[in-house]
Amino acid sequence: MGVIQTLDMQLTNMIAAGEVVERPMGIVKELVENSIDAKATRIEVSITQGGIQSIEIIDNGIGMDSEDATMAFKRHATSKIHKTQDLWSIKTLGFRGEALPSISSVSEVVLETNDGKESTKVEIHYGDIISVKPFPCNQGTAIRITGLFYKTPARLKHLKTVSYENSLISDVIQKFALSHPEIAFTLISDGKESFRTTGSGDLLEVVYQIYGKDIAKNAMIIDDGDSDYKIKGICIHPQFTRATRNAISVFLNERMVRPYRIQKAIIDSYANYIPSDRYPIVILDIKMDSQLVDVNVHPSKWEVRLSKEQQLEYLIKESLPKILNAHIQAPEVKLERIKEEKIVIQSFFEEPTPTKKVEVFQPVEQVVEEQKVDYKSIERKIEEPVYVEPVVEKIEVIEPLPKREFPKLRVIGQLHGKYILCEGDQGLYIIDQHAAQERVHYEQFLQTMNDTKHVMNPCLVPHMLHASSDMVRRVDEINECTKAIGIEFEAFGQDSLIVREIPMWLKDVEEGVFLQDLLDNFKDETEINKNKIHKDKIATMACHHSIRFNRFLTQEEMLEVVEQLKNCEQPYHCPHGRPTFICLDASRLEKEFYR
C-alpha cells in the first residue's frame, strides 16, 4: 500500500498560509494591496487587539459580482494574470491568488462587496463556505477577519504583544500612505483613529503626518533617472536620523519591498553626513519597466529581483550625494523647556486606579522590548488625558528644504579651547574645531590622491599578499577596479598576489596592511569604490593631522579654520558623519530671554 497521498485543499491552504499569513500585519498588507488593485481612493483599516481579535478593511474600489466574490477564495484564482507571459510583466500588487484562500483557512471571514450592479455577502469559516447571498452594501468591498489562528494555536502562541502587532500594522499602513499619497488611508485601533491621510497626492503632507513638522521642513526632493530607472521621493536632512533602517522606505513601481542592496546604496550615499551607527530617513519610489523586475520570488512579495540592480545602485549613489550637497546646512539646535511628567508604577497587589487610556503608536524598534515585560502590572497616571484626533485639513503648507549657501560668519571667540564661536545671519554658530579640520584635511588628502595616483614609487621589496585561488583567478577583474587609484596586482603562484609599485599618495599609509584590506574589501563586496574603501584610512589620516581639543587658537588661526571650511566641497560634516558646526537660532535665543 502506498504511503504518499495528495493533501486535501483545506490542508494545502493552511500550509500555504504559513508563508502568506505569518501575523496580522501580513493580512493587512495583502488585503490593502487588493484594495489598491481595485482602484480604491479611500481605504479604512480597523483593528482590535493588534489585529488578533479582528481586522476590518473597507474600500471604495470597483468591487466584485457574486461569482467573483466566491471565486476569489479559491486557490490560485486571480484576475491579475491570464497567461505565462503576464508573469514577467506584473503591473499589479497582487497576482498569485493565494492571499484570500490562505487567510480564510485560518480565520472566520465575512466579505461584503458591490460592483455597482449587484452586491454580495460571503461567509467562510476556516476554509468552509457558510453562505453566499445578496446583501445591500456600498460600492466597493468590506472584509472582516475574526478568530485568527483559533484552529492553529501554535501560530497564535508565537504572536507578540498587542502593542508590537499594533506597531507592525501601523508601520505597514504608513508605508502604503508613502507609496500612494493619492489614496486616503485611515487606521483605527480599538475604536480610536490613530492615523489618517487626505489622499491629496502630496507626499510631503504624508511625511508631515508620519514624522512631524520639523522633519517635513527639512525634506529634499529626489527627482532623477537614466534610460532604465526613474527615482522620485524625499530624503531628509542628515540632522535627523534613526537607530534602525526602518525609516528607509523603498518602493518599486509603488510596490513595498525590502531590497537590501538598494537600502545599502542609500545608506552609503549618506556615509559622509551621518555617523556609522545611524540611518537616514528616505522615501524612494523607483519606476522601471515591469519586465526588469521579478516579483515572483516569495509569496509574501517582500523580496524581488532586479535585472539591472547595479545600474540602479550607481544612479542612487550619484543622485543622493548631489542633492545633499546642494541643500545641506548647519544643524539647528532647539532650546525647549522640558515638561515634567509624573509616572506612578503600582504594586502588583494594589488595585489599579481607573484611568483613561491613551493609545500611542511607537516605532517598531522602540516596542520590541515590550515582549519581555508584563505591562498589565504598570499604570501610568496622567491628569486629564485627552485623545487628540488628527486634523489633517489644518496642516500648514510645508515647502521642501531650499538650497543653501555656506553662511557668512564672523569669528567672535573660542569656548574652552574646543569650539570656535561665530556670528551669522541666522544666529550663533558653534564650530567644532577638530571636526572642521578633519573635513578640511580629508578633502585635501582626497585631492592629493586624485592628483598623484599615477605618480608611482617602485617598491624596493614587492609586497606579497596571501590570497585565495579564487582571488588569484580574478586578478584581471580586481585590477580593472583598482586601476583608477593607481594600484595593480600581479598573480604569483596559486595563492599569492604581489604589488611591485605603489602610488605616491600612499606614502603616509602602512602599505602592506592597506593592500591586504583592499583585497578583503573586494572579496566581501565584489565591487570597489575608491572613496568607500579609502574613507576610513584617509579619515584616520585627517584626524591625526587636525587641531586637537583643548588647544587655544589665535584670532588668525580661527579665521583660517573658518575660511578653509568654507572652501570645502562638503563643509557640514566631518568624514565620520558628525556635524562640523551647529547654529543656535537667534529668534529662539530671544524667546529664552523672554524678548
N, C-alpha and C positions, 0 to 999 in steps of 0.2 A: 504493500500500500504506500502511495506517495505521501510525503510529509510536507511538501511545498504546496501552498494554496494561495489563491488570489484573495487579497484583502477586500472586504466589502467597502462600499463607498463611504459610509459613515466613519469607519476606522481610518480610511485613507485621508479623509478631510481633517480628522483630529490630529493625525501625524503631520500633515502639511501645515496645520495651524501653529505648530511649534516654531516654524520659520517666519510666518506672516504675523501672528498674533502673540508676540512674546509678552506683552504687557499692555495696559490700557492705552498708552501713548501710541503704540503701533496701530491699534484700532482707529484711533482718532486720525492718524496720518492717512491711512488707507481710505477712510470714508470722506475726509475733506478733499483728497485727490479726486475721488469720484464726483464730488460736488463741483469742483473746478472744471473737470472734463465735461460736466453737464452745463457749462456756460453760466454758472451761478454768479450773481453780482453781490449777493448777501448770503453769508454763511454764519449761523449761530451754533455754537457748541456749548452744551450744558453737561456738567459732570457732577457726580455726587460721590463723596469719599474717594477723591482721586481717580474717579472712573471705575473703581472696583465695584461700587454698588450700582451705578448706572451711567450710561453715556447716551446723549441725545444730540443729533446733528440735524439741523433744519436748513434747507437752502431754497432758493427761488429759481432753480435751474429748469431745464426743459422737461424734466420728469419722464415717466415711463407709462406705457399702456399695461394692461393686466398680463398679457403674455410675456412681455419683457420683465415685468416685476417678479414673475415666478422663475423665468429662465435665468435671471441674474444670480440665483442661489445655486445653480448647477455648476459643478467644477469645470473649469476651462471654458465657460460660456462668457463671451465678451463681445462688445460692439466696436472695440478699438482696432482690431486687426482681422483680416479676412483671408490672406494668403501668405505664403512663406516670405515673399519679398517685403511685406509690410513689417516684418520683424526687424529688418535692418534700416528702417526709416520711421521709428516711433515718434509721433508728434503729440501724443497724449501722456498724461502722468500715469494712468493705469493702462494695462493691456493684457495681463496674464490670466484674468478670470479666476483668481484664487482667493481674493480677499473675502468676499461675501460668503462663499461656502465654508471657508475656514472659520470665520467669525461665528456663523450660525451653528457650527458644530460644537462650539464650546460655550454657548450662551443662549439666552432667550432673545429673539429678535422680533420687533414689530416694525414693519415698513409701511408707510403711507405715501402714495405718490400720485401726481396728477400731471398729465402731459398736455392739458388744455382741452382734451376731448373726453377723457374718462379718468376716473380716479379709483384707486385700488388700495386695499389693505391686505398685507400678507403677514401671517404669524408663523414663526418657525421656532421650535424649542429643541435645542441640542441636535439639530440635523433633521428633525421630523416636522413636516409641514402640518400645521394645526388647522389653518384656514386661509382661503383666498377669496375675497369678496369685494364687491363695490363698496366704497366708503367716501363720503364727502370730505374733501381737504383742499387746501390752497394749491395753486400752481407750484410745482417743484417736488421735492422729496424730503420726507422726515423719517429718520430711522432711530429707533431706541434700542439700546443694548442693556440687558439686565442679567443677573445671575451668572456673571462671568466666571468661568473656571469652576463652577459649582460641582461639576461632574469630573473635573480633573484637579483634585485637591493638591497634588504635588506642585502643579503650576501656581496655584493660588498661594501656597506656602512660601514660594520664592519671591513674591512681590514685596516691595519695600514699604516704608511708612507712607501714610496718606499724603503728607506734605512733599515727600520725594516724588511720588507719582504725579501729584499736582504740578510740581515744578517741571517735570518732563513734558507734560501736556502743554503747560503754559509756554515753554520754550519752543515746541514744535508749532504752535499757533502763531507765535511771534515771527518765526521764520517764514511761515506761509504769508503773513502780512508783509514781510520784507520782500518776498519774491513776487507778490501780487498786490501792490498798493492800490490797484484799481478795484479790488474787491473789499467790501465792508465786512470785517470779521468781528465777532463778539464772542467772548469766552465768559461763561457763567459757572462759578464753582459754589456748590452748596447753596444755591439761590442768590448768590451775590455776584454782581458783574465785576470782573477783575481786569478785563482788557477789552478795548473797543477801538476800531479804526473806522474812518468815514468812507473809505473807498474812493477818495478823491483822485487817486493816481499819483499823489505827491509822496515820493519815497522819504523825503526829509521830514514830513509830518509823522510818518510811521517811526522813524528814528527818534523823533521827539517823544512819542508815546512810550517807546521801549526804554530809551536810555536817558531821557531828560533834556532839559533846555541847554545846559552847558555843553553837552556833547553834540547836540544838533547844531549849535552855533559854531562849533569847531569842525564841521564837516567839509570835506573837499570832494568835488565831483570827479568821478572817473568816467572818461569817455574816449576810448581809443580802439584801435583794431588793426588787423592786417588782412591779407587775402582770404584767410580761413576763419578768423575769430574776431568778434566784436565784444569788447568788455565795457560794461557800464556799471555804475553803482556809486558808492560813497566810501571814502576812507577818512578816518578820524585822526585829528592831530595827535602826535605821539605823546603828548602830555597825558592823554587818557589811555590807560592800558588795563588789562585784565590778567588774573593769575593763571587762567587756562585759555586754550584756543577756542573756547565755546563761542566767543564773540566774533569769530571769523566765519561769516555765512557765505557759502559758495553755492550758486545755482547754475546749472547747465540747461539752457533753454527753459528757464524758470522751474527746473526740477531741483528739489532739495537733495543734495548729495554730500558725501564725506570724502572728497578726493585728497588723500594725504599729500601728494606731490604738489598740488595746486596750493594747498594751505601752506606748505613749506616755502613755496615761491613767494607767497605774500609775507610770511614771517621774515624771510631773507631780505625782502625789499625794505623792511623796517629795521634791519640789523644795525644800521648806523645811527638810529634815532631812539631806541629803547634798550633797556638792559636785557641780557640774555634770558633772564627768568620771567620776563613779562611778555604779553601778547597783545597785538593791536586789535582795534575794532574796525572791521572792514566788511562791507556788504558788496559782493561782486556777482553780477549776473553775466554769464558768458553765453553769447549767441553763436551758433555754428550750424552748419548743415547737419541734419539729424543722422546722416549716413556716417559722420565722423565719430559718433559716439555709440557704444554698445551698452544699452541699459538692461539687457537680459543677462545679468550676472548673478543676481541673488533675488529670491522672492521679496525681500524687504525693500529692494530698489534703492538702498543707500549707496551701493557701490556701482561704479560704471567703469568702462574702459574707453580711452581716447586713442585714436589712431595717430594723432599728431600732438601728443601731450608735451613733448619737449619744446615744440614751437610755441605753444601756449605759455609755458613757463618763461621763455625768453621774453614774450610780449609783456607779461606781468612784471618781470624784473626790470624791464626797460621803462614801463609806463609809470609805475607807482613811485619810484625814486624821483622822477621828473616832477610829478605832482607835489610830492613832499617838499622838494627843494624850492618850488615856486611859491608855496603857501606857508612854509614853516615860520614860526615866530617864537619869541621867548615865552615860556610858560607863565601864566598869570597866577599869582598867589592870591588866594581869597582869605580874607580875615572874617571869620564867622564866630560869633559867641556860641559856646556850647551850652545847650539847654539840659538841665539835669532831669533825669527820669528815674523815678523810684521803682525798683523791681523787687518784689517780695517772693521768695521761694518758700512755699509752705511745707510743713512736715507731712510725712506720709499719713500721720494719724489725725491731722486737722481736717475739719470739714472745709472744702474749698469754698471761698467766698464767691457768690454769684457775680459774674462779670459779663459784660457784653463783648463777644468775640470779634476780633478784627482779623480778617484773612489777609495775609501779605504773602505774595509770591516772591521767593528769593531765587537768585541764580542757582543752577543745579549744583555747582561746586560748593555752595555755602550750606547745602542741606544734606549732603551725603552723610555727614557725621551723625545726623539725627537717627540713623539706623541703630546707633549704639545707645541711645538714651530713651528712657521711658518718659515722654513729655506729658503723660497724663498726670504725673505727680507734681507738675510745675504749673503755677498760676501766675499770670502777670497782671498786676493791678494798675490800671490806667484810669485816671479821673475823667469821667465823661467821654469815653472813647466814641468816636463817630466814624462810621464808614463813609468815605467821600466818593461819590460816583465820578468817574472820569467825564469831564465836559470837553469833548473834542472840539466842538464848534467855537470855543473861546480861545483856542491856541493862537498865540500871536504869530505873525508871519516871520519865519526864520530864514535868513539868507545863508547860503554856503560861505565858508571862510574865504575872504578875499585874498588876493595875492599881497604879500607883504615885502617891504624892503628892510634892510638892516637899519635899525633905529639910529638916529643921530644922538650920540652920547657925549656927555661932558663929565670927565673924571672929577669927583669931589672928595675922594678919600679912600681909606682902606680900613677894613674891620678885622682885628685880631690877627693880622698877618696872613689872612686866608682869602678874604673877599675884597674885590675892588668895587667901590660904590660909585655909581654914575647917575647923573640926572638926564632924563629924556622926556620926550613929549608926553608919554603915557604915565610917567611917574618915576619911581625909584628903581633903578636896575642894579642887581647884585650879581657880579661876575665871579664865578669860581676860578681863581687864578690858575690853579693846577689843571683843571679840566679844559680851560680855554687854551692853555699852552699845549696840552695833549692834542687838541684838534689841529692847532697850527702845525706842530711838528709832524703829525700823522699825514697831513696833506703834503707837507714838504718831502717826506720820505717817499710817498707815492709818486710824486713828481720826479724825484731823483730816480726811482725805479724805472719809470717810463723813459726818462731821458738817457739813462745809461745801460738799459737792458741789453744792448748789443755791443757794449764795451766789455770785452771778455778778458779774464785773467786765467792763464794756464795754471793748472794745479801742479805743484812740484811732485806730489804723490796723488794719483787719481783717487777719487772717493769710490770705494767699493761698497755696494749695498746689497744685503740679502733680500731676495725676492722669490715669490712662489713661481713655479714653472708657468702658471697662467699669466702672471705679470710679465715674465720674460717674453712669452709669445705675443703679448700685446704691446711691446715696446714701441712699435710704429704709431699705434693709437695714442699712447702716452705722450710721445714726442710731438704729435700733432697738436695736443692740448697745451704743452709746456713751451712750445717754441715762441709764443707771444711774450714770455718772460725771460727768454734767453737761456733756457736750460735744455740740454739734450742728454738722454740716457743711451747707453750702448750695452747690448747684450754681452754677457761674459759668462760663458758656460750655461748650464741649465737652471741655475738657481741664483744668479747674481746679475746685477746691473752696475755699470761704472759711469762716472761723470768725470771727464778729463779737463774741463774748464768751466768756470762759473762767471756770472755777470758781475760787474763792478759793484752794483747796489747791494750785493750780499756780503760786503766786507765787514759790516757790523753785526752779522748774524753767525751763530755757530753752524757752519755749513753742513757738516755731516748729519746733525740732528734735523736741520731744516729739510734736507733732501729726503731723509727717511720719512718724515712726516708728510712730505709731498706725495710719496708713493702710497702711504697708508690712506691718505685722503682720497686718492684716486681709486684705490681698491674699494673703499667704503661707498663713495659717492658715484663712481663711474663717470664723473664729469668734473672738470677742473675749471674753476673760475678764479682768476688771479687775485681779485680783490678779496674774495671769500677766504681763499687758502692762506693768503699772507696777512689777513686782517689782524689776527691775534698777535703774530710776531711783530708786525710793524707797530701795532698799538702798544705793545710792550716797550719797543724801542722809543716810541714817542713819550711814553710815561717816564722812562728813565732820564730823558733829556729835558723834562719840563720843570717849571718852578714848583718847589715843594710848599706845602702848608707851613705856617709859622715863619715865613720869610717876609720881612717888611720891605716894601718896594719904594723907590723914589717916585716922584711925580712923572719923571720922564719914562721910567720903566713901566709904570701903569699905562701911560699913554701908548707906549709901544705895544703892549699886550692887546689893548683895545683895537689899535689900528691893524695889527696882524690878524686878529679875529675877524674884523670887518672884511678883510680881503679873502677870507676862506670861501671855498665853494659852498660848504655847508657849515656855517658858524654856530649852529644852535645846540649841537650835541657833541660830546667827546666820542672817541672811537668805540667806547664801551656802551654808548647809548644814554649816558647821563647828561642832563642839561648843562650847558656851559654858563648860562645865566638865566635869571628869572626876573620878573617885573612885579613890583608892588604898585598896583593901580592907584593913581593919585586920588580919584574920586572915592575909593574905598578907605583910603587913609583919612580923608576928610570926614567920612561917616564915623570912623573910630574916634575922632576928636570932636564929634557932635557939631561939625560945621554946617 
